[in-house]
Amino acid sequence: MFRKIPTNKNGYQRLYFYGKKNSFKYYSYVDILNKKIPKEALKDKILLVGYTDTAKGLYDLRSTPLDPNLPGVEIHATAIQNLIDNKFMIRADILGIYYSY
């Protein structure tokens, strides 16, 4: 199945942010490796590995329209969830207003 992803003139996808930090489920990478997370919790899921705000010294926090310190991995998760939900931000030609569809 192919789907057209609206992008801006530079080819960037405008993300529809879901409104709060930790919009996605977090698991410790070490807990997954040590099999402390039930297999059912991960079945049929997309897993992203990345630093969260608990990794203070590594600083992978990014500024978004809704949060000045969002873990960078959540930006990737947001892009994937936008594709799953078929929810995109596009720029209206009138007044430069953004809306989602």
N, C-alpha and C positions, 0 to 999 in steps of 0.2 A: 504494500500500500504506500503510495507516494502522497505527500502532503506539501503544499507550498507554505513555507515559513516566511512571513513578512519581515523584511529587514530594512534598515535605513540605507542611505546612499553609500555608506561605507561597508555595507554587508553585515552590520551588527544586528542581532536580534534584540528587540526592546522587550525587556522582561516584565511580566505581570507578577509583582511581588505579592505574597499571600498575607502580609501584614504583621507578622510577629516573628521574633527570633525563635529558633528551634521549631520551625514549622514542620520539620522532618524528624523522624526518630533517629536518635544517636545511640550507637553501641561502641564500646571500647574495642579497639582493634585487638588488644591483648586478650580481652574476654572472648572474642570470636576465635582467636588462635587456640586458646586454652579450653575451648568448647564449653564455656559457661553460658552461652546464649543458645536457647533451644533451636534446633534446626527448623522447626515450624515458623519461628519468628523471621527467618531469612528466606524461606521458600517463596519462589516467584517474586522476589524483590530485586530491585536494582540497588547494588551496594556501591557507594562511593567512599574512597579512603582519602581522608584529609584532616588537617588540623582544625580543631575547634578553639573556642576562646579559653579552653582549659590548658592549652599549650602556650602559656604566656610568653615564654622566651622566643618562640618561633614566629609569632606575629603574622598570622594569615587572616587578619581582620580587614574587611573592606567596607567602604561607605556606600550605602544605598539610599534611595529616597525615603525609606521608612526606618532605617536603622544606621547610625553612624559607625557601628562596630559589628558587622555581621561576618561570621566565619566564611572565608572564601569558598569552602566546599558547598555552602548553602546556595551560593550563586549558581553553581553547576546543577545542584539539585533542583533549583527553581526553573532553570532552562529545561531540564528533562521533564519536570512536572507540567510546565506550560505545553510541551509537546503532547504529553499524555492527555491532558485536559482539553487540548485544542484551544487554548486560551492565550491570545497574543495581544500585545499593545501595539497599536499603530497610530501614526500621526495623521490627524484629520487635515485636510488641505485648507480648511477655514480656521483662522485665528490660532493655528499652531496648537490645538487642543488634542491631547491624547485620549484615546478610549480603547476599551478592550472589546474583542468579539470572540 
